[in-house]
Amino acid sequence: MMTAIGAPAIYYGDEVGLDGGGIPDNRRPMVWEPTPQQGALRNCVRRLINARQQLAPLRRGDWRTLLVDDARNCYSFARVLDNQAVIVAINNGSEPATLEMTPPTRASEWSLWVSTHDDFVRGTYPVAKGRMTLTLPPYSGAVLVPKTHSVGGTTP
């Protein structure tokens, strides 16, 4: 939601994974003392909100699909605004997935800005012969920026 086109909207409790259901269960009281797992989810949502605030392409950039892999349940896209670009890679599969894609700019290296998973490999991702390779843990996502990006990112 924080990387998609349009204004994101978080219904109260989504940031901690609050259970719900149909009426009246959709209006459970807010959890004010979250479990460790709920706190980790809330911190991840904060990092994604920060990415949207700091990276203009996530707010106003065009959408370019970079990879669709239905067999492994993976998808990658770029948000591009003028000469700035951000890559979003998602693995919604139950196994780690190595993705190979063509970045939307001529940047020679990309860096992790934020990920949804603590096991995501930190560091830089070089572009060789116009292609970049990235391995994602199961059920995870990552936001990457060119290594030369002027604003420092936050990682979990």
C-alpha positions in Angstrom: 0.0 0.0 0.0 2.8 2.4 0.8 4.5 1.8 -2.6 1.3 1.7 -4.7 -0.3 4.5 -6.7 -2.8 6.5 -4.7 -3.2 7.6 -1.1 -2.6 4.9 1.4 -5.2 4.3 4.1 -4.6 2.3 7.2 -7.7 1.3 9.1 -7.0 1.4 12.8 -5.5 -1.8 14.1 -4.1 -2.9 10.7 -0.6 -1.7 11.8 -0.6 -4.3 14.6 -2.5 -7.1 12.8 -5.6 -6.6 14.9 -8.1 -9.5 14.3 -11.5 -8.6 13.0 -14.3 -9.9 11.0 -17.8 -8.9 10.0 -20.0 -6.4 12.0 -19.7 -6.0 15.0 -16.3 -7.8 15.2 -14.7 -5.3 12.8 -14.7 -2.7 15.6 -12.7 -4.5 18.2 -10.9 -2.2 20.7 -7.4 -1.0 19.7 -4.4 -2.9 21.1 -2.4 -0.4 23.2 0.2 -2.9 24.5 1.1 -5.0 21.5 2.7 -8.4 21.7 6.3 -8.6 20.3 5.0 -9.8 17.0 2.4 -7.0 16.8 5.2 -4.5 17.7 7.4 -5.8 14.9 4.6 -5.4 12.4 3.9 -1.8 13.7 7.6 -1.0 13.3 7.6 -2.4 9.7 4.6 -0.3 8.9 6.5 2.8 10.3 9.5 2.0 8.0 7.3 1.7 5.0 5.5 5.0 5.8 9.0 6.6 6.2 9.9 5.3 2.7 6.9 6.8 1.2 7.6 10.2 2.9 11.2 10.2 1.9 11.0 8.8 -1.7 9.1 11.1 -4.1 8.7 8.3 -6.7 6.6 6.3 -4.2 4.2 9.3 -4.0 4.0 10.6 -7.5 6.0 8.3 -9.8 4.9 6.3 -12.8 4.5 2.5 -12.5 6.7 0.2 -14.5 6.4 -3.6 -14.1 9.8 -5.2 -14.1 9.0 -8.9 -13.4 6.0 -11.1 -13.1 6.6 -14.7 -12.0 3.3 -16.5 -11.4 5.0 -19.8 -10.8 6.9 -18.5 -7.7 4.3 -15.8 -6.8 6.8 -13.0 -7.3 6.4 -9.5 -8.7 8.6 -6.5 -9.1 7.9 -3.0 -10.2 9.5 0.4 -10.3 8.1 3.8 -9.5 9.8 6.5 -11.6 9.6 10.2 -11.3 11.8 12.4 -13.5 15.4 11.1 -13.0 14.6 9.3 -9.7 13.5 5.6 -9.4 12.6 3.1 -6.7 12.3 -0.6 -7.2 9.8 -2.7 -5.2 10.2 -6.4 -5.2 7.7 -8.9 -3.6 8.0 -12.6 -2.9 4.5 -13.9 -1.9 5.7 -17.5 -2.2 6.5 -19.9 0.6 10.1 -20.4 -0.6 13.1 -18.0 -1.0 13.1 -16.6 -4.6 16.0 -15.1 -6.6 14.7 -12.5 -9.0 16.6 -11.2 -12.0 15.3 -7.9 -13.5 16.3 -4.9 -15.6 16.4 -1.8 -13.4 14.6 1.3 -14.7 17.7 3.6 -14.6 21.4 3.3 -15.5 22.5 3.1 -11.8 25.3 0.6 -11.5 24.3 -0.4 -7.9 21.1 -0.5 -5.9 20.8 -0.4 -2.1 18.1 -1.7 0.3 16.0 1.2 1.7 13.6 -1.0 3.7 12.4 -4.6 3.8 9.5 -6.4 5.4 11.6 -9.2 6.6 14.5 -9.3 9.1 16.3 -12.0 7.0 16.7 -9.8 4.0 20.3 -9.6 2.9 21.6 -6.1 3.5 24.1 -4.4 1.2 24.3 -3.4 -2.4 23.0 -5.1 -5.5 25.2 -4.5 -8.6 23.9 -4.2 -12.1 25.8 -6.4 -14.6 25.0 -6.3 -18.3 21.9 -4.4 -17.5 20.5 -6.9 -15.1 20.3 -7.0 -11.3 19.8 -10.2 -9.1 18.1 -10.1 -5.8 17.1 -12.9 -3.4 14.0 -12.5 -1.3 13.0 -14.5 1.7 9.5 -16.2 1.7 6.6 -13.8 2.1 8.7 -10.6 2.0 9.2 -7.4 0.1 11.9 -4.9 -0.4 12.2 -1.3 -1.5 15.5 -0.5 -3.3 17.0 2.8 -4.4 20.1 3.6 -6.5 23.2 3.5 -4.3 23.9 7.1 -5.3 20.5 8.3 -3.8 21.1 11.4 -1.8 18.7 10.7 1.1 19.7 8.0 3.6 17.3 5.1 4.0 16.3 3.2 7.1 16.5 -0.5 7.5 15.1 -2.8 10.1 
